[in-house]
Amino acid sequence: MKRLKKGVIAIAAASMVVSPVFASAAPAIDGARASSAVSGENNLEGASWIAIVLGLAIVAGGIWLVVDDDNDDPVSP
């Protein structure tokens, strides 16, 4: 059983090493690649002002929680 397990691990490791080599060595066929028309690429061109305001409010709230000192010192009974 140990030999079988070691053999399976060796085959898996070899296939992990060999498969990128075979993929890079494969000849590229010009007609085989799919192409798609790109219009606008993505919708990340501008920043939303709502997201900016919300981010600033979160940062300001975090700073306020860190800086705020309400004399919350523990008191022994």
N, C-alpha and C positions, 0 to 999 in steps of 0.2 A: 504494500500500500504506500510505503514511503517513497519507493522509486517512482510509482505512478504520479504521486503528488509533486515530486521534484521535477518529473518530466513535463507535467502540465505547466508548472511555473516557468520552466525554461522555455517552453514553446511560447507562452504568453509574453515573456520578456523579449524573446527574439522577434516576435511579430511587432512589438512596440518599437523596436529599434529599426527593423527593416521596412516597415510600411511607409514612413516619411521618405526614405531613400527611393523606394519604388515610385512614389507619387511625384517626387521632384524629377526623376529621370524619365518619366513618361512623356512622350512627345505631345506637344500641344496641338490640337486640331483647331484651326481657326473657326470652322463652322460649328463646332460643338459647344461653344460658350454661348450662353443665353445673355441677351442684352435687354435692358429696359430703358424706357425713356424717363429722364429725370426732369421734373418740373418743380421748382421751388425747394428741392432737396429735403428740407425739413422746416418745421415751424419754430425754430429756435432763434430767429433773426433778432427779435426785440424782446425786451424784458417787460413783463407785466407790472404795472405800478402797484397792483394789489399785493403781489408776491413780495415786492420790495418793502412796502409798508408793513406787511405782516412779519417779515424777517426782522425789520428794525424794531418792531414792538416786542418780539421775542427776545432779541438781544438786550433791549432796554429793561425788560422785565427781569432777565437774568442778572444784569448788573445791579438792579435795585434790590433783588433778593440777597445778593452777596454783600452789598454795602450797607443795607439797612441793619441797624443795631437797636433792638428794642429792649436792651437790658434783660435778655433771656438767660441770665446766668442761673445755673442750678442752685437751689437753696435746700440745705439739709433741714429736715424737720426736727 
